[in-house]
Amino acid sequence: MPLYEFHCDKCGKDTELLVRSSKWEGTPCPSCGSTRLQKKFSVFASSTAGENAAPACSGTPRSCGMCGTGKPHSH
């Protein structure tokens, strides 16, 4: 199942959920239980520079895979 990012219109929290791509509507918010979720546009990273290349970071949490991990990196 794919991982999608959602925004809850009721509590305002963002969350990632594993859901069936065609059956996500009606999925409850894990924070408040509301079904007023909006699917967010998500970007993904790919690298053709080799397996040791560092991913790009936009400064947005979790955009580079390093933000929030406590591992040193720069933006």
PQR file of N, CA, C, O and H, with PARSE charges and radii, in Angstrom:
ATOM      1  N   MET A   1       0.840  -1.179   0.000 -0.4000 1.5000
ATOM      2  CA  MET A   1       0.000   0.000   0.000 -0.0000 2.0000
ATOM      3  C   MET A   1       0.885   1.242   0.000  0.5500 1.7000
ATOM      4  O   MET A   1       1.931   1.261   0.648 -0.5500 1.4000
ATOM      5  N   PRO A   2       0.471   2.271  -0.720 -0.5600 1.5000
ATOM      6  CA  PRO A   2       1.277   3.495  -0.764  0.2800 2.0000
ATOM      7  C   PRO A   2       1.125   4.350   0.489  0.5500 1.7000
ATOM      8  O   PRO A   2       0.129   4.261   1.207 -0.5500 1.4000
ATOM      9  N   LEU A   3       2.122   5.166   0.727 -0.4000 1.5000
ATOM     10  CA  LEU A   3       2.136   6.104   1.851 -0.0000 2.0000
ATOM     11  C   LEU A   3       1.747   7.474   1.313  0.5500 1.7000
ATOM     12  O   LEU A   3       2.373   7.980   0.382 -0.5500 1.4000
ATOM     13  H   LEU A   3       2.931   5.238   0.143  0.4000 1.0000
ATOM     14  N   TYR A   4       0.719   8.072   1.897 -0.4000 1.5000
ATOM     15  CA  TYR A   4       0.253   9.394   1.480 -0.0000 2.0000
ATOM     16  C   TYR A   4       0.303  10.355   2.655  0.5500 1.7000
ATOM     17  O   TYR A   4       0.206   9.948   3.812 -0.5500 1.4000
ATOM     18  H   TYR A   4       0.211   7.661   2.654  0.4000 1.0000
ATOM     19  N   GLU A   5       0.457  11.638   2.341 -0.4000 1.5000
ATOM     20  CA  GLU A   5       0.398  12.684   3.352 -0.0000 2.0000
ATOM     21  C   GLU A   5      -0.982  13.320   3.286  0.5500 1.7000
ATOM     22  O   GLU A   5      -1.511  13.582   2.206 -0.5500 1.4000
ATOM     23  H   GLU A   5       0.536  11.968   1.401  0.4000 1.0000
ATOM     24  N   PHE A   6      -1.557  13.564   4.466 -0.4000 1.5000
ATOM     25  CA  PHE A   6      -2.887  14.171   4.551 -0.0000 2.0000
ATOM     26  C   PHE A   6      -2.860  15.349   5.512  0.5500 1.7000
ATOM     27  O   PHE A   6      -2.035  15.417   6.423 -0.5500 1.4000
ATOM     28  H   PHE A   6      -1.127  13.351   5.343  0.4000 1.0000
ATOM     29  N   HIS A   7      -3.795  16.286   5.281 -0.4000 1.5000
ATOM     30  CA  HIS A   7      -4.023  17.404   6.189 -0.0000 2.0000
ATOM     31  C   HIS A   7      -5.456  17.289   6.695  0.5500 1.7000
ATOM     32  O   HIS A   7      -6.383  17.106   5.906 -0.5500 1.4000
ATOM     33  H   HIS A   7      -4.465  16.231   4.541  0.4000 1.0000
ATOM     34  N   CYS A   8      -5.640  17.395   8.009 -0.4000 1.5000
ATOM     35  CA  CYS A   8      -6.969  17.317   8.599 -0.0000 2.0000
ATOM     36  C   CYS A   8      -7.558  18.729   8.685  0.5500 1.7000
ATOM     37  O   CYS A   8      -6.974  19.620   9.302 -0.5500 1.4000
ATOM     38  H   CYS A   8      -4.887  17.544   8.650  0.4000 1.0000
ATOM     39  N   ASP A   9      -8.719  18.916   8.060 -0.4000 1.5000
ATOM     40  CA  ASP A   9      -9.384  20.216   8.094 -0.0000 2.0000
ATOM     41  C   ASP A   9      -9.942  20.542   9.473  0.5500 1.7000
ATOM     42  O   ASP A   9     -10.166  21.712   9.783 -0.5500 1.4000
ATOM     43  H   ASP A   9      -9.194  18.192   7.560  0.4000 1.0000
ATOM     44  N   LYS A  10     -10.168  19.535  10.301 -0.4000 1.5000
ATOM     45  CA  LYS A  10     -10.751  19.790  11.622 -0.0000 2.0000
ATOM     46  C   LYS A  10      -9.688  20.199  12.650  0.5500 1.7000
ATOM     47  O   LYS A  10      -9.812  21.250  13.279 -0.5500 1.4000
ATOM     48  H   LYS A  10      -9.986  18.585  10.050  0.4000 1.0000
ATOM     49  N   CYS A  11      -8.650  19.381  12.823 -0.4000 1.5000
ATOM     50  CA  CYS A  11      -7.646  19.683  13.857 -0.0000 2.0000
ATOM     51  C   CYS A  11      -6.404  20.383  13.302  0.5500 1.7000
ATOM     52  O   CYS A  11      -5.588  20.895  14.069 -0.5500 1.4000
ATOM     53  H   CYS A  11      -8.549  18.527  12.312  0.4000 1.0000
ATOM     54  N   GLY A  12      -6.256  20.410  11.973 -0.4000 1.5000
ATOM     55  CA  GLY A  12      -5.139  21.116  11.354 -0.0000 2.0000
ATOM     56  C   GLY A  12      -3.832  20.359  11.327  0.5500 1.7000
ATOM     57  O   GLY A  12      -2.816  20.917  10.913 -0.5500 1.4000
ATOM     58  H   GLY A  12      -6.919  19.994  11.350  0.4000 1.0000
ATOM     59  N   LYS A  13      -3.819  19.108  11.752 -0.4000 1.5000
ATOM     60  CA  LYS A  13      -2.567  18.337  11.786 -0.0000 2.0000
ATOM     61  C   LYS A  13      -2.319  17.651  10.453  0.5500 1.7000
ATOM     62  O   LYS A  13      -3.249  17.288   9.733 -0.5500 1.4000
ATOM     63  H   LYS A  13      -4.645  18.654  12.088  0.4000 1.0000
ATOM     64  N   ASP A  14      -1.034  17.483  10.143 -0.4000 1.5000
ATOM     65  CA  ASP A  14      -0.607  16.737   8.967 -0.0000 2.0000
ATOM     66  C   ASP A  14      -0.120  15.373   9.423  0.5500 1.7000
ATOM     67  O   ASP A  14       0.482  15.243  10.489 -0.5500 1.4000
ATOM     68  H   ASP A  14      -0.278  17.778  10.728  0.4000 1.0000
ATOM     69  N   THR A  15      -0.383  14.360   8.615 -0.4000 1.5000
ATOM     70  CA  THR A  15       0.012  13.014   8.979 -0.0000 2.0000
ATOM     71  C   THR A  15       0.281  12.191   7.733  0.5500 1.7000
ATOM     72  O   THR A  15      -0.211  12.514   6.652 -0.5500 1.4000
ATOM     73  H   THR A  15      -0.872  14.466   7.750  0.4000 1.0000
ATOM     74  N   GLU A  16       1.056  11.135   7.878 -0.4000 1.5000
ATOM     75  CA  GLU A  16       1.308  10.181   6.802 -0.0000 2.0000
ATOM     76  C   GLU A  16       0.548   8.914   7.116  0.5500 1.7000
ATOM     77  O   GLU A  16       0.587   8.421   8.244 -0.5500 1.4000
ATOM     78  H   GLU A  16       1.456  10.872   8.756  0.4000 1.0000
ATOM     79  N   LEU A  17      -0.147   8.382   6.117 -0.4000 1.5000
ATOM     80  CA  LEU A  17      -0.943   7.176   6.321 -0.0000 2.0000
ATOM     81  C   LEU A  17      -0.722   6.193   5.177  0.5500 1.7000
ATOM     82  O   LEU A  17      -0.574   6.594   4.022 -0.5500 1.4000
ATOM     83  H   LEU A  17      -0.179   8.783   5.201  0.4000 1.0000
ATOM     84  N   LEU A  18      -0.700   4.915   5.505 -0.4000 1.5000
ATOM     85  CA  LEU A  18      -0.687   3.863   4.493 -0.0000 2.0000
ATOM     86  C   LEU A  18      -2.132   3.539   4.157  0.5500 1.7000
ATOM     87  O   LEU A  18      -2.873   3.041   5.004 -0.5500 1.4000
ATOM     88  H   LEU A  18      -0.820   4.590   6.443  0.4000 1.0000
ATOM     89  N   VAL A  19      -2.535   3.821   2.924 -0.4000 1.5000
ATOM     90  CA  VAL A  19      -3.919   3.565   2.507 -0.0000 2.0000
ATOM     91  C   VAL A  19      -3.929   3.074   1.069  0.5500 1.7000
ATOM     92  O   VAL A  19      -2.979   3.290   0.317 -0.5500 1.4000
ATOM     93  H   VAL A  19      -1.933   4.226   2.236  0.4000 1.0000
ATOM     94  N   ARG A  20      -5.012   2.415   0.702 -0.4000 1.5000
ATOM     95  CA  ARG A  20      -5.198   2.046  -0.695 -0.0000 2.0000
ATOM     96  C   ARG A  20      -5.449   3.327  -1.468  0.5500 1.7000
ATOM     97  O   ARG A  20      -6.263   4.152  -1.052 -0.5500 1.4000
ATOM     98  H   ARG A  20      -5.784   2.240   1.313  0.4000 1.0000
ATOM     99  N   SER A  21      -4.770   3.502  -2.574 -0.4000 1.5000
ATOM    100  CA  SER A  21      -4.829   4.770  -3.301 -0.0000 2.0000
ATOM    101  C   SER A  21      -6.236   5.147  -3.735  0.5500 1.7000
ATOM    102  O   SER A  21      -6.560   6.334  -3.765 -0.5500 1.4000
ATOM    103  H   SER A  21      -4.109   2.833  -2.912  0.4000 1.0000
ATOM    104  N   SER A  22      -7.074   4.190  -4.068 -0.4000 1.5000
ATOM    105  CA  SER A  22      -8.417   4.515  -4.536 -0.0000 2.0000
ATOM    106  C   SER A  22      -9.443   4.519  -3.412  0.5500 1.7000
ATOM    107  O   SER A  22     -10.600   4.871  -3.640 -0.5500 1.4000
ATOM    108  H   SER A  22      -6.810   3.225  -4.043  0.4000 1.0000
ATOM    109  N   LYS A  23      -9.046   4.137  -2.210 -0.4000 1.5000
ATOM    110  CA  LYS A  23     -10.012   4.011  -1.119 -0.0000 2.0000
ATOM    111  C   LYS A  23      -9.612   4.802   0.115  0.5500 1.7000
ATOM    112  O   LYS A  23      -9.876   4.368   1.236 -0.5500 1.4000
ATOM    113  H   LYS A  23      -8.106   3.851  -2.025  0.4000 1.0000
ATOM    114  N   TRP A  24      -8.977   5.957  -0.071 -0.4000 1.5000
ATOM    115  CA  TRP A  24      -8.527   6.741   1.073 -0.0000 2.0000
ATOM    116  C   TRP A  24      -9.635   7.602   1.657  0.5500 1.7000
ATOM    117  O   TRP A  24      -9.582   7.930   2.842 -0.5500 1.4000
ATOM    118  H   TRP A  24      -8.763   6.310  -0.981  0.4000 1.0000
ATOM    119  N   GLU A  25     -10.641   7.983   0.865 -0.4000 1.5000
ATOM    120  CA  GLU A  25     -11.712   8.850   1.364 -0.0000 2.0000
ATOM    121  C   GLU A  25     -12.470   8.136   2.482  0.5500 1.7000
ATOM    122  O   GLU A  25     -12.824   6.964   2.362 -0.5500 1.4000
ATOM    123  H   GLU A  25     -10.684   7.717  -0.098  0.4000 1.0000
ATOM    124  N   GLY A  26     -12.710   8.865   3.563 -0.4000 1.5000
ATOM    125  CA  GLY A  26     -13.364   8.282   4.724 -0.0000 2.0000
ATOM    126  C   GLY A  26     -12.378   7.767   5.758  0.5500 1.7000
ATOM    127  O   GLY A  26     -12.780   7.324   6.834 -0.5500 1.4000
ATOM    128  H   GLY A  26     -12.422   9.818   3.660  0.4000 1.0000
ATOM    129  N   THR A  27     -11.077   7.822   5.438 -0.4000 1.5000
ATOM    130  CA  THR A  27     -10.055   7.419   6.400 -0.0000 2.0000
ATOM    131  C   THR A  27     -10.051   8.417   7.549  0.5500 1.7000
ATOM    132  O   THR A  27     -10.012   9.623   7.304 -0.5500 1.4000
ATOM    133  H   THR A  27     -10.751   8.182   4.564  0.4000 1.0000
ATOM    134  N   PRO A  28     -10.092   7.954   8.795 -0.5600 1.5000
ATOM    135  CA  PRO A  28     -10.121   8.894   9.925  0.2800 2.0000
ATOM    136  C   PRO A  28      -8.739   9.469  10.247  0.5500 1.7000
ATOM    137  O   PRO A  28      -7.712   8.815  10.070 -0.5500 1.4000
ATOM    138  N   CYS A  29      -8.753  10.696  10.720 -0.4000 1.5000
ATOM    139  CA  CYS A  29      -7.537  11.351  11.199 -0.0000 2.0000
ATOM    140  C   CYS A  29      -7.069  10.626  12.461  0.5500 1.7000
ATOM    141  O   CYS A  29      -7.875  10.413  13.366 -0.5500 1.4000
ATOM    142  H   CYS A  29      -9.588  11.228  10.864  0.4000 1.0000
ATOM    143  N   PRO A  30      -5.795  10.240  12.551 -0.5600 1.5000
ATOM    144  CA  PRO A  30      -5.316   9.548  13.744  0.2800 2.0000
ATOM    145  C   PRO A  30      -5.294  10.441  14.985  0.5500 1.7000
ATOM    146  O   PRO A  30      -5.239   9.935  16.106 -0.5500 1.4000
ATOM    147  N   SER A  31      -5.336  11.767  14.797 -0.4000 1.5000
ATOM    148  CA  SER A  31      -5.305  12.681  15.940 -0.0000 2.0000
ATOM    149  C   SER A  31      -6.681  12.954  16.529  0.5500 1.7000
ATOM    150  O   SER A  31      -6.847  12.950  17.749 -0.5500 1.4000
ATOM    151  H   SER A  31      -5.380  12.178  13.886  0.4000 1.0000
ATOM    152  N   CYS A  32      -7.687  13.197  15.653 -0.4000 1.5000
ATOM    153  CA  CYS A  32      -8.997  13.595  16.165 -0.0000 2.0000
ATOM    154  C   CYS A  32     -10.147  12.714  15.703  0.5500 1.7000
ATOM    155  O   CYS A  32     -11.260  12.843  16.212 -0.5500 1.4000
ATOM    156  H   CYS A  32      -7.552  13.201  14.662  0.4000 1.0000
ATOM    157  N   GLY A  33      -9.901  11.820  14.746 -0.4000 1.5000
ATOM    158  CA  GLY A  33     -10.945  10.911  14.276 -0.0000 2.0000
ATOM    159  C   GLY A  33     -11.816  11.467  13.168  0.5500 1.7000
ATOM    160  O   GLY A  33     -12.668  10.750  12.642 -0.5500 1.4000
ATOM    161  H   GLY A  33      -8.997  11.716  14.332  0.4000 1.0000
ATOM    162  N   SER A  34     -11.625  12.728  12.796 -0.4000 1.5000
ATOM    163  CA  SER A  34     -12.418  13.335  11.736 -0.0000 2.0000
ATOM    164  C   SER A  34     -12.101  12.669  10.400  0.5500 1.7000
ATOM    165  O   SER A  34     -10.982  12.204  10.184 -0.5500 1.4000
ATOM    166  H   SER A  34     -10.933  13.310  13.223  0.4000 1.0000
ATOM    167  N   THR A  35     -13.074  12.625   9.518 -0.4000 1.5000
ATOM    168  CA  THR A  35     -12.845  12.092   8.176 -0.0000 2.0000
ATOM    169  C   THR A  35     -12.682  13.225   7.169  0.5500 1.7000
ATOM    170  O   THR A  35     -12.786  13.006   5.962 -0.5500 1.4000
ATOM    171  H   THR A  35     -13.983  13.003   9.694  0.4000 1.0000
ATOM    172  N   ARG A  36     -12.428  14.423   7.657 -0.4000 1.5000
ATOM    173  CA  ARG A  36     -12.231  15.592   6.795 -0.0000 2.0000
ATOM    174  C   ARG A  36     -10.758  15.741   6.425  0.5500 1.7000
ATOM    175  O   ARG A  36     -10.137  16.764   6.713 -0.5500 1.4000
ATOM    176  H   ARG A  36     -12.343  14.600   8.637  0.4000 1.0000
ATOM    177  N   LEU A  37     -10.204  14.708   5.782 -0.4000 1.5000
ATOM    178  CA  LEU A  37      -8.804  14.720   5.367 -0.0000 2.0000
ATOM    179  C   LEU A  37      -8.681  15.181   3.922  0.5500 1.7000
ATOM    180  O   LEU A  37      -9.518  14.865   3.076 -0.5500 1.4000
ATOM    181  H   LEU A  37     -10.708  13.877   5.548  0.4000 1.0000
ATOM    182  N   GLN A  38      -7.630  15.927   3.664 -0.4000 1.5000
ATOM    183  CA  GLN A  38      -7.288  16.355   2.317 -0.0000 2.0000
ATOM    184  C   GLN A  38      -5.931  15.763   1.964  0.5500 1.7000
ATOM    185  O   GLN A  38      -4.975  15.899   2.727 -0.5500 1.4000
ATOM    186  H   GLN A  38      -6.951  16.184   4.351  0.4000 1.0000
ATOM    187  N   LYS A  39      -5.844  15.106   0.813 -0.4000 1.5000
ATOM    188  CA  LYS A  39      -4.571  14.536   0.394 -0.0000 2.0000
ATOM    189  C   LYS A  39      -3.650  15.677  -0.021  0.5500 1.7000
ATOM    190  O   LYS A  39      -4.040  16.547  -0.798 -0.5500 1.4000
ATOM    191  H   LYS A  39      -6.621  14.995   0.194  0.4000 1.0000
ATOM    192  N   LYS A  40      -2.422  15.667   0.504 -0.4000 1.5000
ATOM    193  CA  LYS A  40      -1.447  16.699   0.187 -0.0000 2.0000
ATOM    194  C   LYS A  40      -0.625  16.271  -1.019  0.5500 1.7000
ATOM    195  O   LYS A  40      -0.439  15.081  -1.272 -0.5500 1.4000
ATOM    196  H   LYS A  40      -2.105  14.959   1.135  0.4000 1.0000
ATOM    197  N   PHE A  41      -0.145  17.245  -1.747 -0.4000 1.5000
ATOM    198  CA  PHE A  41       0.774  16.966  -2.837 -0.0000 2.0000
ATOM    199  C   PHE A  41       2.123  16.631  -2.224  0.5500 1.7000
ATOM    200  O   PHE A  41       2.665  17.422  -1.453 -0.5500 1.4000
ATOM    201  H   PHE A  41      -0.295  18.212  -1.541  0.4000 1.0000
ATOM    202  N   SER A  42       2.662  15.485  -2.551 -0.4000 1.5000
ATOM    203  CA  SER A  42       3.939  15.049  -1.997 -0.0000 2.0000
ATOM    204  C   SER A  42       4.960  14.924  -3.114  0.5500 1.7000
ATOM    205  O   SER A  42       4.656  14.465  -4.215 -0.5500 1.4000
ATOM    206  H   SER A  42       2.221  14.842  -3.177  0.4000 1.0000
ATOM    207  N   VAL A  43       6.170  15.340  -2.803 -0.4000 1.5000
ATOM    208  CA  VAL A  43       7.271  15.176  -3.745 -0.0000 2.0000
ATOM    209  C   VAL A  43       8.150  14.040  -3.263  0.5500 1.7000
ATOM    210  O   VAL A  43       8.161  13.710  -2.077 -0.5500 1.4000
ATOM    211  H   VAL A  43       6.417  15.712  -1.909  0.4000 1.0000
ATOM    212  N   PHE A  44       8.866  13.459  -4.164 -0.4000 1.5000
ATOM    213  CA  PHE A  44       9.781  12.397  -3.780 -0.0000 2.0000
ATOM    214  C   PHE A  44      11.156  12.723  -4.346  0.5500 1.7000
ATOM    215  O   PHE A  44      11.293  13.489  -5.300 -0.5500 1.4000
ATOM    216  H   PHE A  44       8.857  13.727  -5.127  0.4000 1.0000
ATOM    217  N   ALA A  45      12.147  12.133  -3.746 -0.4000 1.5000
ATOM    218  CA  ALA A  45      13.523  12.371  -4.190 -0.0000 2.0000
ATOM    219  C   ALA A  45      14.038  11.166  -4.952  0.5500 1.7000
ATOM    220  O   ALA A  45      13.729  10.020  -4.627 -0.5500 1.4000
ATOM    221  H   ALA A  45      12.036  11.511  -2.971  0.4000 1.0000
ATOM    222  N   SER A  46      14.819  11.447  -5.960 -0.4000 1.5000
ATOM    223  CA  SER A  46      15.502  10.375  -6.667 -0.0000 2.0000
ATOM    224  C   SER A  46      16.920  10.846  -6.932  0.5500 1.7000
ATOM    225  O   SER A  46      17.187  12.045  -7.005 -0.5500 1.4000
ATOM    226  H   SER A  46      15.071  12.378  -6.224  0.4000 1.0000
ATOM    227  N   SER A  47      17.804   9.910  -7.073 -0.4000 1.5000
ATOM    228  CA  SER A  47      19.193  10.259  -7.280 -0.0000 2.0000
ATOM    229  C   SER A  47      19.775   9.386  -8.362  0.5500 1.7000
ATOM    230  O   SER A  47      19.598   8.168  -8.358 -0.5500 1.4000
ATOM    231  H   SER A  47      17.586   8.935  -7.014  0.4000 1.0000
ATOM    232  N   THR A  48      20.467  10.010  -9.286 -0.4000 1.5000
ATOM    233  CA  THR A  48      21.165   9.249 -10.319 -0.0000 2.0000
ATOM    234  C   THR A  48      22.670   9.363 -10.149  0.5500 1.7000
ATOM    235  O   THR A  48      23.437   8.902 -10.994 -0.5500 1.4000
ATOM    236  H   THR A  48      20.611  10.999  -9.289  0.4000 1.0000
ATOM    237  N   ALA A  49      23.089   9.986  -9.042 -0.4000 1.5000
ATOM    238  CA  ALA A  49      24.517  10.204  -8.811 -0.0000 2.0000
ATOM    239  C   ALA A  49      25.187   9.021  -8.131  0.5500 1.7000
ATOM    240  O   ALA A  49      26.381   9.085  -7.837 -0.5500 1.4000
ATOM    241  H   ALA A  49      22.465  10.360  -8.356  0.4000 1.0000
ATOM    242  N   GLY A  50      24.478   7.976  -7.880 -0.4000 1.5000
ATOM    243  CA  GLY A  50      25.072   6.820  -7.232 -0.0000 2.0000
ATOM    244  C   GLY A  50      24.519   6.615  -5.844  0.5500 1.7000
ATOM    245  O   GLY A  50      23.872   7.497  -5.281 -0.5500 1.4000
ATOM    246  H   GLY A  50      23.508   7.924  -8.118  0.4000 1.0000
ATOM    247  N   GLU A  51      24.774   5.458  -5.305 -0.4000 1.5000
ATOM    248  CA  GLU A  51      24.149   5.110  -4.016 -0.0000 2.0000
ATOM    249  C   GLU A  51      24.730   5.876  -2.840  0.5500 1.7000
ATOM    250  O   GLU A  51      24.080   5.954  -1.798 -0.5500 1.4000
ATOM    251  H   GLU A  51      25.300   4.741  -5.762  0.4000 1.0000
ATOM    252  N   ASN A  52      25.927   6.445  -2.958 -0.4000 1.5000
ATOM    253  CA  ASN A  52      26.524   7.184  -1.852 -0.0000 2.0000
ATOM    254  C   ASN A  52      26.224   8.682  -1.896  0.5500 1.7000
ATOM    255  O   ASN A  52      26.677   9.428  -1.028 -0.5500 1.4000
ATOM    256  H   ASN A  52      26.455   6.381  -3.804  0.4000 1.0000
ATOM    257  N   ALA A  53      25.470   9.126  -2.893 -0.4000 1.5000
ATOM    258  CA  ALA A  53      25.164  10.549  -3.016 -0.0000 2.0000
ATOM    259  C   ALA A  53      24.179  10.973  -1.933  0.5500 1.7000
ATOM    260  O   ALA A  53      23.255  10.235  -1.591 -0.5500 1.4000
ATOM    261  H   ALA A  53      25.102   8.520  -3.599  0.4000 1.0000
ATOM    262  N   ALA A  54      24.392  12.184  -1.396 -0.4000 1.5000
ATOM    263  CA  ALA A  54      23.483  12.715  -0.380 -0.0000 2.0000
ATOM    264  C   ALA A  54      22.224  13.232  -1.052  0.5500 1.7000
ATOM    265  O   ALA A  54      22.309  13.865  -2.104 -0.5500 1.4000
ATOM    266  H   ALA A  54      25.143  12.784  -1.675  0.4000 1.0000
ATOM    267  N   PRO A  55      21.051  12.977  -0.470 -0.5600 1.5000
ATOM    268  CA  PRO A  55      19.824  13.480  -1.060  0.2800 2.0000
ATOM    269  C   PRO A  55      19.741  14.998  -0.936  0.5500 1.7000
ATOM    270  O   PRO A  55      20.324  15.593  -0.030 -0.5500 1.4000
ATOM    271  N   ALA A  56      19.019  15.605  -1.848 -0.4000 1.5000
ATOM    272  CA  ALA A  56      18.832  17.054  -1.794 -0.0000 2.0000
ATOM    273  C   ALA A  56      17.902  17.393  -0.645  0.5500 1.7000
ATOM    274  O   ALA A  56      17.024  16.605  -0.294 -0.5500 1.4000
ATOM    275  H   ALA A  56      18.545  15.122  -2.584  0.4000 1.0000
ATOM    276  N   CYS A  57      18.094  18.558  -0.063 -0.4000 1.5000
ATOM    277  CA  CYS A  57      17.258  18.975   1.059 -0.0000 2.0000
ATOM    278  C   CYS A  57      16.699  20.349   0.772  0.5500 1.7000
ATOM    279  O   CYS A  57      17.452  21.274   0.467 -0.5500 1.4000
ATOM    280  H   CYS A  57      18.807  19.198  -0.348  0.4000 1.0000
ATOM    281  N   SER A  58      15.392  20.494   0.865 -0.4000 1.5000
ATOM    282  CA  SER A  58      14.763  21.792   0.628 -0.0000 2.0000
ATOM    283  C   SER A  58      14.626  22.583   1.913  0.5500 1.7000
ATOM    284  O   SER A  58      14.233  23.749   1.879 -0.5500 1.4000
ATOM    285  H   SER A  58      14.781  19.742   1.112  0.4000 1.0000
ATOM    286  N   GLY A  59      14.945  21.968   3.057 -0.4000 1.5000
ATOM    287  CA  GLY A  59      14.781  22.625   4.340 -0.0000 2.0000
ATOM    288  C   GLY A  59      13.452  22.305   4.984  0.5500 1.7000
ATOM    289  O   GLY A  59      13.255  22.577   6.168 -0.5500 1.4000
ATOM    290  H   GLY A  59      15.264  21.021   3.085  0.4000 1.0000
ATOM    291  N   THR A  60      12.537  21.730   4.223 -0.4000 1.5000
ATOM    292  CA  THR A  60      11.255  21.307   4.759 -0.0000 2.0000
ATOM    293  C   THR A  60      11.474  20.012   5.527  0.5500 1.7000
ATOM    294  O   THR A  60      12.136  19.111   5.012 -0.5500 1.4000
ATOM    295  H   THR A  60      12.697  21.509   3.261  0.4000 1.0000
ATOM    296  N   PRO A  61      10.936  19.884   6.753 -0.5600 1.5000
ATOM    297  CA  PRO A  61      11.143  18.647   7.513  0.2800 2.0000
ATOM    298  C   PRO A  61      10.825  17.404   6.684  0.5500 1.7000
ATOM    299  O   PRO A  61       9.804  17.346   5.999 -0.5500 1.4000
ATOM    300  N   ARG A  62      11.689  16.440   6.754 -0.4000 1.5000
ATOM    301  CA  ARG A  62      11.605  15.141   6.092 -0.0000 2.0000
ATOM    302  C   ARG A  62      11.802  15.214   4.582  0.5500 1.7000
ATOM    303  O   ARG A  62      11.672  14.189   3.913 -0.5500 1.4000
ATOM    304  H   ARG A  62      12.518  16.487   7.311  0.4000 1.0000
ATOM    305  N   SER A  63      12.115  16.399   4.005 -0.4000 1.5000
ATOM    306  CA  SER A  63      12.273  16.486   2.559 -0.0000 2.0000
ATOM    307  C   SER A  63      13.526  15.776   2.065  0.5500 1.7000
ATOM    308  O   SER A  63      13.551  15.274   0.942 -0.5500 1.4000
ATOM    309  H   SER A  63      12.221  17.232   4.548  0.4000 1.0000
ATOM    310  N   CYS A  64      14.555  15.732   2.886 -0.4000 1.5000
ATOM    311  CA  CYS A  64      15.804  15.122   2.442 -0.0000 2.0000
ATOM    312  C   CYS A  64      16.037  13.752   3.069  0.5500 1.7000
ATOM    313  O   CYS A  64      16.979  13.052   2.697 -0.5500 1.4000
ATOM    314  H   CYS A  64      14.534  16.140   3.798  0.4000 1.0000
ATOM    315  N   GLY A  65      15.209  13.377   3.991 -0.4000 1.5000
ATOM    316  CA  GLY A  65      15.422  12.116   4.685 -0.0000 2.0000
ATOM    317  C   GLY A  65      16.332  12.260   5.885  0.5500 1.7000
ATOM    318  O   GLY A  65      16.478  11.317   6.663 -0.5500 1.4000
ATOM    319  H   GLY A  65      14.444  13.946   4.293  0.4000 1.0000
ATOM    320  N   MET A  66      16.945  13.415   6.052 -0.4000 1.5000
ATOM    321  CA  MET A  66      17.857  13.634   7.163 -0.0000 2.0000
ATOM    322  C   MET A  66      17.241  14.552   8.232  0.5500 1.7000
ATOM    323  O   MET A  66      17.563  14.431   9.414 -0.5500 1.4000
ATOM    324  H   MET A  66      16.827  14.180   5.420  0.4000 1.0000
ATOM    325  N   CYS A  67      16.357  15.467   7.815 -0.4000 1.5000
ATOM    326  CA  CYS A  67      15.733  16.395   8.764 -0.0000 2.0000
ATOM    327  C   CYS A  67      14.981  15.605   9.832  0.5500 1.7000
ATOM    328  O   CYS A  67      14.231  14.676   9.529 -0.5500 1.4000
ATOM    329  H   CYS A  67      16.095  15.565   6.855  0.4000 1.0000
ATOM    330  N   GLY A  68      15.192  15.983  11.051 -0.4000 1.5000
ATOM    331  CA  GLY A  68      14.483  15.333  12.156 -0.0000 2.0000
ATOM    332  C   GLY A  68      15.126  14.056  12.653  0.5500 1.7000
ATOM    333  O   GLY A  68      14.634  13.463  13.613 -0.5500 1.4000
ATOM    334  H   GLY A  68      15.801  16.737  11.297  0.4000 1.0000
ATOM    335  N   THR A  69      16.223  13.606  12.025 -0.4000 1.5000
ATOM    336  CA  THR A  69      16.868  12.365  12.437 -0.0000 2.0000
ATOM    337  C   THR A  69      17.941  12.591  13.493  0.5500 1.7000
ATOM    338  O   THR A  69      18.376  11.648  14.154 -0.5500 1.4000
ATOM    339  H   THR A  69      16.622  14.088  11.245  0.4000 1.0000
ATOM    340  N   GLY A  70      18.370  13.850  13.654 -0.4000 1.5000
ATOM    341  CA  GLY A  70      19.445  14.146  14.584 -0.0000 2.0000
ATOM    342  C   GLY A  70      20.826  13.979  13.971  0.5500 1.7000
ATOM    343  O   GLY A  70      21.832  14.257  14.625 -0.5500 1.4000
ATOM    344  H   GLY A  70      18.016  14.616  13.118  0.4000 1.0000
ATOM    345  N   LYS A  71      20.887  13.524  12.712 -0.4000 1.5000
ATOM    346  CA  LYS A  71      22.165  13.357  12.025 -0.0000 2.0000
ATOM    347  C   LYS A  71      22.570  14.693  11.415  0.5500 1.7000
ATOM    348  O   LYS A  71      21.729  15.390  10.849 -0.5500 1.4000
ATOM    349  H   LYS A  71      20.070  13.299  12.181  0.4000 1.0000
ATOM    350  N   PRO A  72      23.845  15.059  11.520 -0.5600 1.5000
ATOM    351  CA  PRO A  72      24.266  16.347  10.981  0.2800 2.0000
ATOM    352  C   PRO A  72      24.134  16.381   9.457  0.5500 1.7000
ATOM    353  O   PRO A  72      24.477  15.426   8.761 -0.5500 1.4000
ATOM    354  N   HIS A  73      23.634  17.491   8.971 -0.4000 1.5000
ATOM    355  CA  HIS A  73      23.554  17.735   7.536 -0.0000 2.0000
ATOM    356  C   HIS A  73      23.327  19.232   7.323  0.5500 1.7000
ATOM    357  O   HIS A  73      23.045  19.962   8.273 -0.5500 1.4000
ATOM    358  H   HIS A  73      23.355  18.267   9.536  0.4000 1.0000
ATOM    359  N   SER A  74      23.449  19.678   6.095 -0.4000 1.5000
ATOM    360  CA  SER A  74      23.233  21.090   5.812 -0.0000 2.0000
ATOM    361  C   SER A  74      22.172  21.239   4.736  0.5500 1.7000
ATOM    362  O   SER A  74      21.891  20.316   3.972 -0.5500 1.4000
ATOM    363  H   SER A  74      23.678  19.085   5.323  0.4000 1.0000
ATOM    364  N   HIS A  75      21.602  22.415   4.702 -0.4000 1.5000
ATOM    365  CA  HIS A  75      20.546  22.709   3.713 -0.0000 2.0000
ATOM    366  C   HIS A  75      21.116  23.564   2.626  0.5500 1.7000
ATOM    367  O   HIS A  75      20.404  23.930   1.691 -0.5500 1.4000
ATOM    368  H   HIS A  75      21.830  23.165   5.322  0.4000 1.0000
TER
END
